[in-house]
Amino acid sequence: MKARRIGIPFLLEWILCLALAAVFFAAAIPKIGNPSAFALSVHQYGIVPQLFVNAVAIYLPWLEISCAAALAFIPSARRGALWTAIAMLAAFAIALGATVVRGEVVSCGCFGGGFGISVISVRGGAVWTRPRMSDIQKVVVAVAVSAL
């Protein structure tokens, strides 16, 4: 007898996965179309060694596309795609944190530019105005808890 999963209903899980896949797909396409601009964004974060900036700028968008495809269309690969999404979002959060610590304003490199991360120092703290990564992270966590 097959064990029954506890969590959000399958249809809701699939809808959340489609939404998350759409975000990753929409973020990856402009990066693929303009890798040099994305490489500049990666470089500006200052956490990737210069030797690997171009490799990250070329391969990361394809990882996002692969993750999106697995989330949307390959249920057997969904768990791995969720862990990959968690890792990518965690790495992005670390990069944002490094930017906040340095008090810099950089373009996040997401969705074709124009969506810069504005960082405003406030007595040792900071406010991020765009994008709302916490909303995307909530979707990832909700689906991951259900699927894992």
N, C-alpha and C positions, 0 to 999 in steps of 0.2 A: 504494500500500500504506500502511495506517495505521500510524503509529509506535506501538510498544508501550511502555506506561508501566512504569517500574521503581518498586517500592515495596511497600507492604503490599497484600495481596490485596483485591480489590474488596469482597468480603463483609465483611471486617474493617473496611475503611474506612467502609462504610455503617453498620455497627454503632457505630463510634466517633462518626460524625456524628449518629446517632440519640441517643446518650448525651449528646453536647454540646448537641444541639437540646433535649433534655429539660431540661437544666440552665438554658438560656436561657429556655425557656418557663416553667419553674417559678419562675424569678427575676422574670419580667416580670408575671405575672398579679397578684400582690399589689400591685405598683407601680401597675398600671392601676386596681385596685380602690380604692386609697387614695393618690391623687397628692399630697395635701397632706403626708402623712407622709413620702413619698419626697422631696418638695421640701425638707422640713426636713433630711433626711439629706444631700441635695446641698448645701444651704447650710452645714451643719456641717463639711463637708470643707474649705470655704474656698478652693477653687481655681476656682470658676465665678463670674464677676461677678454681683452681685445681680440685674442686669437680665435675665440669662439663666437663672436658677435654675428658674423656673416652666416655661419652654420645655423645658429639659433634663428636668425631672420628667415632663412630658407626653409628649415625643417619644421619649426613650430606651427606655422599655419597648416601644413599638411597633417600634422598630428591633430590639430583642432578639427580638420575636415574628417579624418578617420574616426575620431571620437564622436563627432556628430552623426556620422553614418551608422556607427555601431549603436548609438543610443536610439536612433530612429528606426532602424531597419533590421537589426540583428539581435533579437532577444537573448540568445545564448551568450552574446558578447557584452551585454549591457552592464554586468557587474564590473568587468575590466574597464569598460569605458567610464563608468562612474568613478572608479579609483583614479583613472587618468585625469578626469575632470577635476577631482578633488586636488590632485597633485599640481595641476596647472594653475588652479585658482589659489592654492597655497603659495606657490612660487610668485604669482602676481601680487598677492598680499604682502609678501616679504619685500618685493621690489618697491611697492608703494610705501611700505614702512621705512625703507632705506631713504626714499625720496623725502619723506616727512622729516626724518632725523636731520637730513642735510638742509631742509627748508627750501628746496628747489621746486620749480614749476616745470613739468615736462609733459610732452604729449604722450598719452598712454599707448599710442600706436594702434588703438582699437578702431574698428569700423571706418577705416579710411582717413583718419586724421580729423582735425577739427574738434575732437573730443578730448581736449587736454585735461589733465588732472590739475586743478587749481589747488594749491596748498597754501593755507593761510596760517602762519604761526600765531598761536594764542598762548602766551605764558608757558612755554614748554610743551604745549599740546598742538594739535593741528586739526583743521577741518578739511575734508575732501569734498569737493562739490560735485565731481563727475568722475566716472560713472558710478552708479549705485551697485557696487560689487556685492554688498551684503545681501541684496535681493536675489542675485544669481546664486550666491552661496547657500541661501535658505532653500532654494529649489533643489540644489544638489544634495544637501543634507537630507531633505525630506524623501527624495527618491532613493538615496543610498540606504537610509535606515530601513526602508520598506524592502528593497531588493536584496540587501545583504543579510 
